[in-house]
Amino acid sequence: MKYRASDRLLRVDLTAETVESEAIPEAWLHQYVGGKGIGARYLYEELDPGVDPLGSENCLLFALGPLSGLAPGEARYAAITKSPLTGTFLDSYSGGSFPAALQGALGSHMAVLVTGRADRPVALVIEDGSAKIEPVEDVWGENTIATDELFEGAVACIGPAGEAGVVYATIASDRAEHHAGRGGAGAVMGAKHLKAVVARGDPPEPPPEIAALRAAYEETYERSDVGQWRAASGVLETVDFADEVGALSTRGWQQRRFEGTEAIGIEAVRGAASGREYEGEHASGPDESSDTGVADPGDFRVNTEEGESVPRGATSMSLGAGLGIEDFEAVAALGETCNRLGMDLISAGGALAWAMRAAEEGALDRDLAFGDVEGAGDLLGEISARSTPLGAALAEGVEVASERFGTDGLIPTVKRMELPSYDPRGAPSMALVYATSDRGACHRRALPIETEAFAAEPWSPEEAARRVIAEQDLRSVLWSLIVDDFAGAALDDLGGEWLEAIGRPYDFEELRTVGERVWTLTRLFNVREGFAREADSLPTVLSSATTGNGAGEGPADTSEGIDTEGFAATLDAYYALRGWSADGRPTRETIDRLGLDEAVDADTPIDDRPEEYPPTTRATEQNES
């Protein structure tokens, strides 16, 4: 199949059981490119404010981008919807075989938009540029791995957590090795009775000039700092990095260093070279071509009682250090439980950590403590099935559980999303990242910690805001192109050369504007849902000091909580640089500059006066109040 730039949308109505093909407006393709951008534009257009994320009116997009399967790195797709966890815009990404097969199966279509709700469990089978809806009542109740094995083709599916409406349920593919994780897109599938999406197709063959580009950029990526880091250690070394700089949330955010890091981090996997019993491509020994003596840890599959598990950095951070567990195989087994149930392991780790802290403080009548592997596994099962009052509460997220059981401030959240394990008390700019992320607390929107932790001097509010904005806009471009954001480090021109090669030319400044436009559109979506400055506030637990951090051992180590006045000043600077008001709303001037005037509707509150930095007296008084 020859390559063709996609420019259509496949619309699926599960209620009416119809499938229709329609052209994506040309203006949208130019302004939003694809992936996250096109998904955000459709979501803004299709949904009325206040729609129930688990109601039939919500829609769910499976989106690709113009560079899907072309640029270096793993092919990826975006799952885009209104989040049942946060009520905000949501885009989650996943790689593996499914996005490549989806590209071939969709033909000239860039995305699938699913609306309505089936009256029974169904699968959506995509093939030859169209789709059909098939009943699958006998598959309902199966875990993600069993579901994957029941279909011919590449599968994106939900497990028991998605069926039960756990608001941080995932969409799994490749026998649960890959997940569109954060924010609960799997719960949206479950609410629609959509058990699986099956893609049957081979990705199109790129023209010779694209193949040559890919070869050149792959070489550039492999030589880059990010490429070498990934080849040497994969994402598992993030555990060691966070611990080194004093930013590894430990035992329910009570500490920022973990004495068991060596047992759950990169050294645990490198132990394979010393005869530890791992299975996978490199199970027989180290990779002689690797400077470290072992291959990418992502190649390893750890045998656990729950089945094979592929270790990731977030697994060890959230289910290891976060729960005080320093047994690598036990952490991997908990991760595999989350994978099979179809549950985001970062939010699940936050839920377990909350329960352990609540039990310690006497808010729960339950024998549960940090380091309790068996108790953690049992509680994951209760959450996925909502089989106990505690499990049902935690299925709604930490904030709901806190409200029901009378605890407060134990585990940090932003817009109801549990924070990942980078503690911003070790890198204050991460607080701004979490507070302003368009889908709730998320470290993938920007990672200034990688630079700030080693800065010679603390960043000013304006410097922190500039760096966060630059990364947020960059990721918005990459996720609209649907480029692996690790491999995206090799795209110095933001993908302009690639777009030129497929007949969709943009210069560098145009692509920078695309990133800002997409980020601002998702902000407008959230503003329309009622989110403003108050929702960008700092979780109270982060204002408190931590204990047992090994003071003085790391470049950013301090036992103090985040300075709330400093955070407010940084948020002021962020709004000013974004051209938003003091309340965090995009202004008319910014909307007009970015060409968003055609998108904004009468339900979206807009301010006329942008924030100033340093702030005006009015803004300062508002912050103090």
C-alpha positions as CSV (number, residue, x, y, z in Angstrom):
1,M,0.0,0.0,0.0
2,K,1.5,3.4,-1.0
3,Y,1.6,6.2,1.5
4,R,-1.1,8.9,1.4
5,A,-1.6,11.7,3.9
6,S,-4.8,11.1,5.8
7,D,-7.5,13.7,5.6
8,R,-10.8,12.0,6.6
9,L,-12.6,11.0,9.8
10,L,-14.5,7.8,10.4
11,R,-17.6,8.5,12.6
12,V,-19.1,5.6,14.5
13,D,-22.4,5.9,16.4
14,L,-22.8,2.9,18.7
15,T,-26.4,3.8,19.6
16,A,-27.6,3.9,16.0
17,E,-25.0,1.3,14.9
18,T,-23.9,3.4,11.9
19,V,-20.5,4.1,10.4
20,E,-19.9,7.1,8.2
21,S,-16.8,8.7,6.5
22,E,-16.4,12.4,6.3
23,A,-13.8,14.9,5.3
24,I,-11.9,16.7,8.0
25,P,-12.2,20.5,7.2
26,E,-9.1,21.6,5.4
27,A,-8.8,24.6,7.7
28,W,-8.7,22.3,10.7
29,L,-6.0,20.2,9.1
30,H,-3.8,23.2,8.6
31,Q,-4.4,24.8,12.0
32,Y,-4.3,21.7,14.2
33,V,-2.3,19.2,12.0
34,G,-3.6,15.9,13.4
35,G,-3.5,13.8,16.6
36,K,-4.0,15.9,19.7
37,G,-4.8,19.1,17.7
38,I,-7.5,17.5,15.5
39,G,-8.8,15.6,18.5
40,A,-9.1,18.7,20.6
41,R,-10.9,20.6,17.8
42,Y,-13.5,17.8,17.4
43,L,-14.0,17.4,21.1
44,Y,-14.6,21.1,21.5
45,E,-17.0,21.1,18.6
46,E,-18.9,17.9,19.5
47,L,-19.5,18.3,23.2
48,D,-21.7,20.7,25.2
49,P,-20.2,21.9,28.5
50,G,-21.1,19.8,31.4
51,V,-21.5,16.5,29.5
52,D,-21.2,13.4,31.7
53,P,-17.9,11.8,30.7
54,L,-19.5,8.4,31.3
55,G,-22.7,9.3,29.5
56,S,-23.6,8.4,25.9
57,E,-23.1,12.1,24.8
58,N,-19.3,11.9,25.4
59,C,-17.2,11.0,22.4
60,L,-14.0,9.1,22.2
61,L,-11.4,9.5,19.4
62,F,-8.7,7.1,18.3
63,A,-6.4,9.5,16.4
64,L,-3.3,9.3,14.3
65,G,-1.2,12.1,12.9
66,P,0.5,13.0,9.6
67,L,3.8,11.5,10.7
68,S,2.3,8.3,12.4
69,G,4.6,5.4,11.6
70,L,7.0,7.6,9.6
71,A,9.2,9.5,12.0
72,P,11.8,7.8,14.3
73,G,10.6,5.9,17.3
74,E,7.7,3.8,18.1
75,A,4.4,4.3,16.2
76,R,1.7,5.8,18.5
77,Y,-1.9,6.7,18.6
78,A,-3.9,9.1,20.8
79,A,-7.1,8.3,22.8
80,I,-8.9,11.6,23.2
81,T,-12.1,12.2,25.3
82,K,-13.5,14.1,28.2
83,S,-11.9,12.6,31.3
84,P,-14.1,10.8,33.9
85,L,-11.4,11.3,36.5
86,T,-10.9,15.0,36.1
87,G,-13.7,16.4,33.9
88,T,-11.0,18.0,31.7
89,F,-9.8,17.5,28.2
90,L,-8.0,14.2,28.0
91,D,-5.4,12.8,25.6
92,S,-3.6,9.5,26.4
93,Y,-1.0,7.9,24.1
94,S,0.1,4.3,23.5
95,G,2.5,2.6,21.1
96,G,3.1,-1.0,19.9
97,S,1.5,-2.9,17.1
98,F,-2.0,-1.3,17.3
99,P,-1.2,2.2,16.0
100,A,0.7,0.7,13.0
101,A,-2.2,-1.7,12.2
102,L,-4.7,1.1,12.7
103,Q,-2.9,3.3,10.2
104,G,-3.2,0.6,7.6
105,A,-6.8,-0.3,8.5
106,L,-8.0,3.3,8.3
107,G,-6.8,4.0,4.8
108,S,-7.5,7.7,4.1
109,H,-8.8,8.3,7.6
110,M,-6.8,10.0,10.3
111,A,-9.1,9.3,13.2
112,V,-12.1,7.3,14.4
113,L,-14.7,9.3,16.4
114,V,-17.0,7.0,18.6
115,T,-20.3,8.4,19.9
116,G,-23.3,6.9,21.6
117,R,-23.6,3.7,23.7
118,A,-24.2,0.2,22.5
119,D,-27.0,-1.8,24.2
120,R,-24.7,-4.8,24.7
121,P,-20.9,-5.4,24.7
122,V,-19.4,-4.8,21.2
123,A,-16.1,-4.7,19.4
124,L,-15.3,-2.2,16.6
125,V,-13.5,-3.9,13.8
126,I,-11.6,-1.6,11.4
127,E,-10.4,-2.8,8.0
128,D,-10.1,-1.6,4.5
129,G,-10.9,2.0,5.4
130,S,-14.2,1.2,7.1
131,A,-15.5,-0.3,10.3
132,K,-18.2,-2.7,11.6
133,I,-19.7,-3.2,15.0
134,E,-19.8,-6.7,16.3
135,P,-21.4,-8.1,19.4
136,V,-19.0,-9.7,21.9
137,E,-21.1,-10.5,25.0
138,D,-19.0,-13.6,25.8
139,V,-15.8,-11.5,26.0
140,W,-17.2,-9.1,28.6
141,G,-15.5,-9.8,31.9
142,E,-12.2,-11.0,30.4
143,N,-8.9,-9.4,31.4
144,T,-6.9,-7.4,28.9
145,I,-4.5,-10.2,27.9
146,A,-7.3,-12.8,27.4
147,T,-9.3,-10.2,25.4
148,D,-6.3,-9.5,23.1
149,E,-5.9,-13.2,22.4
150,L,-9.5,-13.6,21.4
151,F,-9.3,-11.4,18.3
152,E,-7.5,-11.6,15.0
153,G,-5.6,-8.4,14.4
154,A,-4.1,-5.7,16.6
155,V,-6.3,-5.0,19.6
156,A,-6.9,-2.0,21.9
157,C,-9.2,-3.2,24.7
158,I,-10.4,-2.7,28.2
159,G,-10.3,-5.0,31.2
160,P,-12.5,-5.4,34.3
161,A,-11.5,-1.9,35.5
162,G,-12.9,-0.3,32.4
163,E,-16.1,-2.3,32.5
164,A,-16.6,-1.3,36.1
165,G,-16.0,2.4,35.4
166,V,-12.9,2.8,37.4
167,V,-12.2,6.4,36.5
168,Y,-8.5,5.8,35.8
169,A,-9.0,2.7,33.7
170,T,-6.7,2.2,30.7
171,I,-6.9,1.1,27.1
172,A,-4.5,-1.8,26.6
173,S,-2.9,-3.3,23.6
174,D,-0.1,-5.9,22.7
175,R,-1.3,-8.2,25.5
176,A,-1.3,-5.4,28.0
177,E,2.3,-4.3,27.3
178,H,1.1,-0.9,26.1
179,H,-1.5,1.4,27.6
180,A,-3.3,4.6,26.9
181,G,-3.1,5.2,30.6
182,R,-3.9,8.4,32.5
183,G,-7.3,9.9,32.9
184,G,-9.7,7.1,32.4
185,A,-10.2,6.6,28.6
186,G,-10.8,2.9,29.4
187,A,-13.8,3.8,31.6
188,V,-15.3,5.8,28.7
189,M,-15.0,2.7,26.5
190,G,-16.6,0.6,29.3
191,A,-19.5,3.1,29.6
192,K,-20.1,2.8,25.9
193,H,-20.0,-1.0,26.1
194,L,-17.1,-0.9,23.7
195,K,-14.9,-3.9,24.8
196,A,-12.3,-3.6,22.0
197,V,-11.2,-1.9,18.9
198,V,-9.6,-4.3,16.4
199,A,-7.4,-3.0,13.6
200,R,-6.6,-5.3,10.6
201,G,-4.2,-3.7,8.2
202,D,-0.6,-3.2,7.2
203,P,0.9,0.3,7.5
204,P,1.3,2.0,4.1
205,E,4.7,1.8,2.5
206,P,6.5,5.2,2.7
207,P,8.0,6.6,-0.5
208,P,11.8,6.4,-0.9
209,E,12.4,10.0,0.2
210,I,10.5,9.3,3.5
211,A,12.4,6.1,4.1
212,A,15.7,8.0,3.5
213,L,14.6,10.7,6.0
214,R,13.7,8.1,8.6
215,A,17.1,6.4,8.3
216,A,18.9,9.7,8.7
217,Y,16.8,10.8,11.7
218,E,17.1,7.5,13.4
219,E,20.9,7.8,13.3
220,T,20.6,11.4,14.7
221,Y,18.3,10.1,17.4
222,E,20.6,7.3,18.4
223,R,23.5,9.7,18.8
224,S,21.4,12.2,20.8
225,D,21.6,12.3,24.6
226,V,18.0,11.1,24.9
227,G,18.7,8.3,22.4
228,Q,21.8,7.1,24.2
229,W,20.0,7.3,27.6
230,R,17.1,5.2,26.2
231,A,19.4,2.6,24.7
232,A,21.4,2.3,27.9
233,S,18.6,2.2,30.5
234,G,15.2,2.8,29.1
235,V,12.8,4.7,31.4
236,L,13.8,2.6,34.4
237,E,16.7,4.9,35.2
238,T,14.1,7.7,36.0
239,V,13.8,6.0,39.4
240,D,17.5,6.4,40.2
241,F,17.5,10.0,38.8
242,A,14.5,11.1,40.9
243,D,16.0,9.5,44.0
244,E,19.4,11.2,43.3
245,V,17.9,14.7,43.1
246,G,15.6,14.2,46.1
247,A,12.4,14.1,44.1
248,L,11.2,10.5,44.5
249,S,7.9,10.4,46.3
250,T,8.2,7.7,48.9
251,R,5.8,6.1,51.3
252,G,2.8,8.1,50.3
253,W,4.7,11.4,49.7
254,Q,6.2,11.4,53.2
255,Q,9.8,11.2,52.0
256,R,11.7,12.1,48.8
257,R,14.3,9.5,48.8
258,F,14.0,5.7,49.0
259,E,16.5,3.5,50.7
260,G,15.4,0.6,48.4
261,T,16.0,2.4,45.1
262,E,18.8,0.0,44.1
263,A,16.5,-3.0,44.5
264,I,13.8,-1.6,42.2
265,G,15.7,0.7,39.8
266,I,18.1,0.2,36.9
267,E,20.5,-1.9,38.9
268,A,17.7,-4.5,39.5
269,V,17.5,-5.1,35.8
270,R,21.2,-5.0,35.2
271,G,21.4,-7.8,37.7
272,A,20.2,-10.0,34.8
273,A,23.8,-10.0,33.7
274,S,24.7,-11.7,37.0
275,G,22.3,-14.5,36.5
276,R,19.0,-13.3,37.7
277,E,16.1,-15.1,36.2
278,Y,14.5,-12.9,33.6
279,E,13.0,-14.0,30.3
280,G,12.9,-12.2,27.0
281,E,15.0,-11.4,24.0
282,H,18.1,-11.0,26.1
283,A,17.4,-13.5,28.8
284,S,20.5,-15.5,28.0
285,G,22.9,-12.7,29.0
286,P,23.9,-9.2,28.4
287,D,23.8,-7.4,25.0
288,E,27.5,-7.2,23.9
289,S,26.7,-4.2,21.8
290,S,25.6,-2.1,24.8
291,D,28.0,0.0,26.8
292,T,26.3,-0.9,30.0
293,G,26.5,-4.7,29.3
294,V,22.7,-5.1,29.0
295,A,20.0,-4.2,26.5
296,D,17.2,-1.7,27.0
297,P,15.4,-2.9,30.1
298,G,12.2,-2.6,28.2
299,D,13.2,-5.7,26.3
300,F,13.1,-7.8,29.5
301,R,10.0,-9.7,30.6
302,V,9.9,-10.6,34.3
303,N,8.1,-13.8,35.3
304,T,5.7,-13.1,38.1
305,E,2.9,-15.0,39.7
306,E,0.6,-12.7,37.7
307,G,2.4,-13.6,34.4
308,E,5.0,-11.9,32.4
309,S,5.6,-8.2,33.1
310,V,7.6,-5.5,31.2
311,P,9.2,-3.2,33.9
312,R,8.8,0.5,33.4
313,G,10.0,3.5,35.5
314,A,6.6,4.5,36.6
315,T,5.9,1.0,37.9
316,S,8.9,1.1,40.3
317,M,8.2,4.7,41.3
318,S,4.5,4.4,42.0
319,L,4.2,0.8,43.1
320,G,7.7,0.5,44.6
321,A,9.0,3.6,46.3
322,G,5.5,5.1,46.7
323,L,4.4,2.0,48.6
324,G,7.6,1.3,50.4
325,I,8.2,-2.0,48.5
326,E,11.8,-2.8,47.7
327,D,11.3,-6.2,46.0
328,F,11.6,-5.8,42.2
329,E,9.7,-9.0,41.4
330,A,6.9,-8.0,43.8
331,V,6.7,-4.5,42.2
332,A,6.6,-6.1,38.7
333,A,3.8,-8.4,39.8
334,L,1.7,-5.4,41.1
335,G,2.3,-3.7,37.8
336,E,1.2,-6.8,35.9
337,T,-2.0,-6.9,38.0
338,C,-2.7,-3.3,36.9
339,N,-2.0,-4.2,33.3
340,R,-4.3,-7.2,33.3
341,L,-7.1,-5.4,35.0
342,G,-6.6,-2.4,32.7
343,M,-5.8,0.3,35.4
344,D,-3.5,3.3,35.3
345,L,-0.7,2.3,37.6
346,I,0.2,5.9,38.7
347,S,-3.3,6.6,39.9
348,A,-3.6,3.0,41.3
349,G,-0.3,3.6,43.2
350,G,-1.7,6.8,44.6
351,A,-4.9,5.0,45.7
352,L,-2.9,2.3,47.4
353,A,-0.6,4.8,49.1
354,W,-3.6,6.8,50.3
355,A,-5.1,3.6,51.8
356,M,-1.8,2.7,53.6
357,R,-1.5,6.2,55.1
358,A,-5.2,6.3,56.0
359,A,-4.9,2.9,57.8
360,E,-1.8,4.1,59.6
361,E,-3.7,7.2,60.8
362,G,-6.7,5.2,61.9
363,A,-9.1,6.5,59.3
364,L,-9.5,2.9,57.9
365,D,-10.3,-0.2,60.0
366,R,-8.0,-2.3,57.9
367,D,-4.7,-4.1,58.5
368,L,-2.7,-2.4,55.7
369,A,0.8,-0.8,55.9
370,F,3.6,0.3,53.6
371,G,5.5,-2.6,52.3
372,D,2.4,-4.9,52.3
373,V,2.6,-6.5,48.9
374,E,-0.3,-9.0,49.5
375,G,-2.6,-6.3,50.9
376,A,-1.8,-4.0,47.9
377,G,-2.7,-6.8,45.4
378,D,-5.9,-7.6,47.2
379,L,-7.0,-3.9,47.2
380,L,-6.3,-3.6,43.5
381,G,-8.8,-6.4,42.9
382,E,-11.4,-4.7,45.1
383,I,-10.9,-1.4,43.2
384,S,-11.3,-3.0,39.8
385,A,-14.5,-4.8,40.8
386,R,-15.8,-2.1,43.2
387,S,-16.4,-5.1,45.4
388,T,-16.0,-3.4,48.8
389,P,-16.9,0.1,50.1
390,L,-13.2,1.0,50.1
391,G,-12.6,-0.4,46.6
392,A,-15.7,1.4,45.3
393,A,-14.4,4.7,46.8
394,L,-10.9,4.3,45.4
395,A,-12.3,3.5,42.0
396,E,-13.5,7.1,41.9
397,G,-10.0,8.4,42.8
398,V,-8.1,9.5,45.9
399,E,-10.1,12.8,46.3
400,V,-13.5,10.9,46.5
401,A,-12.0,8.3,48.9
402,S,-10.7,11.2,51.1
403,E,-14.2,12.8,51.1
404,R,-15.9,9.5,52.0
405,F,-13.5,8.4,54.8
406,G,-12.8,11.8,56.2
407,T,-9.1,12.3,55.4
408,D,-7.5,15.3,53.8
409,G,-4.1,16.2,52.3
410,L,-2.6,12.7,52.4
411,I,-1.9,12.2,48.7
412,P,-1.5,15.2,46.3
413,T,-3.9,15.6,43.3
414,V,-4.5,18.3,40.7
415,K,-7.9,18.5,39.1
416,R,-8.6,15.1,40.9
417,M,-5.7,13.4,39.1
418,E,-3.1,11.8,41.4
419,L,0.4,13.2,40.9
420,P,3.1,11.0,39.4
421,S,6.1,10.3,41.5
422,Y,8.3,13.3,40.7
423,D,8.0,15.3,43.9
424,P,8.1,19.1,43.1
425,R,9.6,19.8,46.5
426,G,12.8,18.6,44.8
427,A,12.2,20.8,41.7
428,P,9.6,23.6,42.3
429,S,8.9,24.1,38.5
430,M,7.2,20.7,38.5
431,A,4.5,22.2,40.7
432,L,3.7,24.6,37.8
433,V,3.7,21.7,35.4
434,Y,1.2,19.8,37.4
435,A,-1.0,22.8,38.2
436,T,-1.3,23.9,34.5
437,S,-1.4,20.5,32.8
438,D,-4.5,20.4,30.6
439,R,-5.4,16.8,31.7
440,G,-4.7,17.1,35.4
441,A,-1.4,16.3,37.2
442,C,0.9,15.0,34.4
443,H,4.7,15.0,34.1
444,R,4.7,14.2,30.3
445,R,3.5,17.8,29.4
446,A,6.9,19.1,30.6
447,L,9.9,17.8,32.5
448,P,11.9,20.9,33.7
449,I,13.1,18.8,36.6
450,E,15.7,17.4,34.2
451,T,17.4,20.8,34.0
452,E,16.2,22.6,37.2
453,A,17.6,20.0,39.6
454,F,21.1,20.8,38.4
455,A,20.8,24.6,38.0
456,A,23.5,26.6,39.7
457,E,20.9,29.1,40.9
458,P,17.2,28.8,41.6
459,W,15.1,29.8,38.6
460,S,13.1,33.1,38.8
461,P,9.3,32.8,38.4
462,E,9.6,34.1,34.8
463,E,12.4,31.7,33.9
464,A,10.4,28.7,35.2
465,A,7.3,29.8,33.4
466,R,9.1,30.3,30.1
467,R,10.7,26.8,30.3
468,V,7.4,25.1,31.1
469,I,5.5,26.9,28.4
470,A,8.2,26.0,25.8
471,E,8.0,22.3,26.7
472,Q,4.2,22.3,26.8
473,D,4.0,23.8,23.3
474,L,6.7,21.5,22.0
475,R,4.8,18.4,23.2
476,S,1.6,19.7,21.7
477,V,3.3,19.9,18.3
478,L,4.8,16.4,18.6
479,W,1.5,14.9,19.8
480,S,-0.4,16.5,16.9
481,L,2.1,15.0,14.5
482,I,1.9,11.8,16.6
483,V,5.6,11.5,17.1
484,D,7.2,9.6,19.9
485,D,8.2,12.4,22.3
486,F,11.5,10.7,23.1
487,A,12.4,10.4,19.4
488,G,11.1,13.9,18.9
489,A,14.3,15.2,20.4
490,A,15.9,14.6,17.0
491,L,13.4,16.9,15.2
492,D,15.2,20.2,15.4
493,D,12.7,21.8,13.1
494,L,9.6,20.4,14.9
495,G,9.0,18.0,11.9
496,G,8.9,20.7,9.2
497,E,11.2,18.7,6.9
498,W,8.9,15.6,7.2
499,L,5.8,17.6,6.6
500,E,7.3,19.1,3.5
501,A,8.1,15.6,2.2
502,I,4.5,14.5,2.5
503,G,3.1,17.6,0.9
504,R,2.0,19.5,4.0
505,P,4.6,22.3,4.4
506,Y,5.0,24.4,7.5
507,D,7.9,26.6,8.6
508,F,9.3,26.5,12.1
509,E,7.4,29.5,13.4
510,E,4.1,28.1,12.0
511,L,4.7,24.9,13.9
512,R,5.5,26.7,17.1
513,T,2.2,28.5,16.7
514,V,0.4,25.2,16.2
515,G,1.7,24.1,19.6
516,E,0.5,27.2,21.3
517,R,-2.8,27.1,19.5
518,V,-3.5,23.5,20.5
519,W,-2.5,24.1,24.1
520,T,-4.7,27.2,24.2
521,L,-7.7,25.3,22.7
522,T,-7.5,22.6,25.4
523,R,-7.4,25.4,28.0
524,L,-10.5,26.9,26.4
525,F,-12.2,23.5,26.7
526,N,-11.3,23.3,30.3
527,V,-12.4,26.9,31.0
528,R,-15.7,26.1,29.4
529,E,-16.1,23.2,31.9
530,G,-15.6,25.7,34.7
531,F,-11.8,25.4,35.4
532,A,-9.9,28.6,36.2
533,R,-7.1,29.7,38.5
534,E,-8.5,28.0,41.6
535,A,-8.2,24.6,39.8
536,D,-4.5,25.4,39.1
537,S,-3.8,25.6,42.8
538,L,-1.1,23.7,44.7
539,P,-2.1,20.6,46.6
540,T,-1.8,21.3,50.3
541,V,0.4,18.3,51.1
542,L,3.2,19.9,48.9
543,S,3.3,22.9,51.2
544,S,4.5,20.6,54.0
545,A,8.0,19.5,54.8
546,T,9.1,15.9,54.2
547,T,11.2,13.7,56.5
548,G,14.2,11.5,56.1
549,N,15.5,13.0,52.8
550,G,19.2,12.8,53.5
551,A,19.6,16.5,53.7
552,G,22.5,17.9,51.7
553,E,23.1,14.7,49.6
554,G,21.5,16.0,46.4
555,P,21.7,19.2,44.3
556,A,18.0,20.1,45.0
557,D,17.6,18.5,48.4
558,T,15.6,20.3,51.0
559,S,13.1,19.2,53.6
560,E,11.0,22.3,53.2
561,G,7.6,22.4,51.5
562,I,7.0,24.5,48.4
563,D,6.8,28.3,48.9
564,T,3.2,29.2,48.2
565,E,4.0,32.8,47.5
566,G,6.7,31.8,45.1
567,F,4.3,29.4,43.4
568,A,1.7,32.2,43.0
569,A,4.3,34.5,41.5
570,T,5.3,31.8,39.0
571,L,1.7,31.2,38.1
572,D,1.3,34.9,37.5
573,A,4.3,34.9,35.2
574,Y,2.9,31.8,33.4
575,Y,-0.5,33.5,32.7
576,A,1.2,36.7,31.6
577,L,3.5,34.9,29.1
578,R,0.5,32.9,27.8
579,G,-1.5,36.0,27.3
580,W,-4.2,34.8,29.7
581,S,-5.9,36.8,32.4
582,A,-5.1,36.8,36.1
583,D,-7.8,34.1,36.5
584,G,-6.2,31.9,33.9
585,R,-8.6,32.5,31.0
586,P,-7.3,33.1,27.5
587,T,-8.0,36.7,26.4
588,R,-9.7,37.9,23.3
589,E,-6.3,39.2,21.9
590,T,-4.7,35.8,22.4
591,I,-7.6,34.0,20.8
592,D,-7.6,36.3,17.8
593,R,-3.8,36.1,17.4
594,L,-3.9,32.3,17.3
595,G,-6.8,32.1,14.9
596,L,-9.1,30.5,17.5
597,D,-11.9,33.0,17.1
598,E,-13.8,30.6,14.7
599,A,-13.7,27.9,17.4
600,V,-14.7,29.7,20.6
601,D,-18.5,29.6,21.3
602,A,-20.7,31.6,23.5
603,D,-20.5,29.1,26.4
604,T,-16.7,29.8,26.9
605,P,-15.9,32.6,29.3
606,I,-13.2,34.9,27.9
607,D,-11.4,37.8,29.7
608,D,-10.3,41.0,28.0
609,R,-7.5,42.0,30.4
610,P,-4.3,39.9,30.3
611,E,-2.3,39.2,33.4
612,E,0.8,41.4,33.8
613,Y,4.1,40.4,35.2
614,P,5.0,41.6,37.7
615,P,1.3,41.5,38.5
616,T,-0.9,44.5,39.0
617,T,-2.2,45.5,42.4
618,R,-5.5,44.0,41.5
619,A,-4.0,40.6,40.7
620,T,-1.8,40.7,43.8
621,E,-4.8,41.3,46.0
622,Q,-6.6,38.5,44.3
623,N,-3.7,36.1,45.0
624,E,-3.4,37.1,48.6
625,S,-7.2,36.6,49.2
